[in-house]
Amino acid sequence: MEQNEDGGYIVMVPSLSGCVSEGFTRDEALAHIEEAIAGYVEVARETRQTSITSGRGSLLSGEGRHTGFRAA
């Protein structure tokens, strides 16, 4: 988890390519990344992917899920 320039937080899941989220608070960012992970897994199941890997063999070729928002 990293703090962004707007004062919010960014969370990434390196083992799930493209799975990134953010929130205004740490708790909000964590809640959003939980939703993003669930969405990522749901897409994997819907597309009948059986494994999620990191790095070059990523599951959805960068089509991860993003939830949350950035302050205006």
Contacts in CASP RR format, 6 or more apart in sequence:
PFRMAT RR
TARGET T0000
AUTHOR 0000-0000-0000
METHOD contacts of the structure
MODEL  1
MEQNEDGGYIVMVPSLSGCVSEGFTRDEALAHIEEAIAGYVEVARETRQT
SITSGRGSLLSGEGRHTGFRAA
1 9 0 8 1.000
1 10 0 8 1.000
1 11 0 8 1.000
1 26 0 8 1.000
1 29 0 8 1.000
1 30 0 8 1.000
2 9 0 8 1.000
2 10 0 8 1.000
3 9 0 8 1.000
3 10 0 8 1.000
4 10 0 8 1.000
4 22 0 8 1.000
4 70 0 8 1.000
6 70 0 8 1.000
6 71 0 8 1.000
7 24 0 8 1.000
7 71 0 8 1.000
8 22 0 8 1.000
8 23 0 8 1.000
8 24 0 8 1.000
8 25 0 8 1.000
8 29 0 8 1.000
8 71 0 8 1.000
9 22 0 8 1.000
9 23 0 8 1.000
9 24 0 8 1.000
9 25 0 8 1.000
9 26 0 8 1.000
9 28 0 8 1.000
9 29 0 8 1.000
10 20 0 8 1.000
10 21 0 8 1.000
10 22 0 8 1.000
10 23 0 8 1.000
10 29 0 8 1.000
11 20 0 8 1.000
11 21 0 8 1.000
11 22 0 8 1.000
11 29 0 8 1.000
11 30 0 8 1.000
11 32 0 8 1.000
11 33 0 8 1.000
12 18 0 8 1.000
12 19 0 8 1.000
12 20 0 8 1.000
13 19 0 8 1.000
13 20 0 8 1.000
13 33 0 8 1.000
13 36 0 8 1.000
13 37 0 8 1.000
13 40 0 8 1.000
14 54 0 8 1.000
15 52 0 8 1.000
15 53 0 8 1.000
15 54 0 8 1.000
16 37 0 8 1.000
16 40 0 8 1.000
16 52 0 8 1.000
16 54 0 8 1.000
16 58 0 8 1.000
16 59 0 8 1.000
16 64 0 8 1.000
17 54 0 8 1.000
17 55 0 8 1.000
17 58 0 8 1.000
17 59 0 8 1.000
17 60 0 8 1.000
17 61 0 8 1.000
17 62 0 8 1.000
17 64 0 8 1.000
18 58 0 8 1.000
18 62 0 8 1.000
18 63 0 8 1.000
18 64 0 8 1.000
18 65 0 8 1.000
18 66 0 8 1.000
19 33 0 8 1.000
19 36 0 8 1.000
19 37 0 8 1.000
19 40 0 8 1.000
19 64 0 8 1.000
19 65 0 8 1.000
19 66 0 8 1.000
20 36 0 8 1.000
20 64 0 8 1.000
20 66 0 8 1.000
21 29 0 8 1.000
21 32 0 8 1.000
21 33 0 8 1.000
21 35 0 8 1.000
21 36 0 8 1.000
21 66 0 8 1.000
21 67 0 8 1.000
21 68 0 8 1.000
22 29 0 8 1.000
22 32 0 8 1.000
22 68 0 8 1.000
22 69 0 8 1.000
22 70 0 8 1.000
23 29 0 8 1.000
23 32 0 8 1.000
23 68 0 8 1.000
23 69 0 8 1.000
24 71 0 8 1.000
32 67 0 8 1.000
32 68 0 8 1.000
33 67 0 8 1.000
35 67 0 8 1.000
36 64 0 8 1.000
36 65 0 8 1.000
36 66 0 8 1.000
36 67 0 8 1.000
37 65 0 8 1.000
39 65 0 8 1.000
40 52 0 8 1.000
40 59 0 8 1.000
40 60 0 8 1.000
40 64 0 8 1.000
40 65 0 8 1.000
41 52 0 8 1.000
43 60 0 8 1.000
43 63 0 8 1.000
43 64 0 8 1.000
43 65 0 8 1.000
44 52 0 8 1.000
44 59 0 8 1.000
44 60 0 8 1.000
47 60 0 8 1.000
49 59 0 8 1.000
49 60 0 8 1.000
51 59 0 8 1.000
52 59 0 8 1.000
53 59 0 8 1.000
END
